[in-house]
Every structure is written in C-alpha cells, then in structure tokens.
Amino acid sequence: MIAFFPSHFTVHALFCRFIYSGESCNIENFDQAQALFKHATLLGLNALKNVAKAYIFSSITPATVWKVLKLASEATDTSLEKAAWFVSIL
C-alpha cells in the first residue's frame, strides 16, 4: 500500500491520471518529480518513472544535488547518481 499525504495531493492526482489514462504528467517542481519517481520505482511503472526521471535530470542543480544522490542511492539508479556527481564537481 502506498500512502499519499495531503501535501502530496497533486502527486496523487498526477499518479492516478497517468495510471488510468496514460496521459503524460505535467510535473511542476522537483519534489513532485521525486515523489512520482519513488512511487513509480516501487510499483515498477517504468514509463512514469522515466517521465519523473527526465524532470529530475533537467533540474539537478547545486541546491538539489544531495537530494538526487539520496534518491539515486535508494533506487539504485546509476544514471541519476552519475548525473548528480557530475553537477556536484562543477
């Protein structure tokens, strides 16, 4: 069971829209992308995971690099990890 909290209502709506209609998600910020990535990874929804991952790639900055490294470590995603390390050494 996946628990969505009130602060993640938008994430829940994006998640449900993707599952039921297959529509692409309109991710608005890094936190939404991170939550979608975690849930999609947990449920094995590769298409949704790739949408969230693309947003995360585009928003790796010095301010988000440590969050991305943690996320990559938890999901054992080497491509996210490499991108984060690349940004961290710039």
Buried (B, 14 or more C-beta within 10 A) or exposed (E): EEEBEEEBEBBBEBBEBBEEEEEEBEBEEBBBBBBBBBBBBEEEBEEBBEBBBEBBBEBBEEEBBEBBBEBBEEBEBEEBBEBBEEBEEE
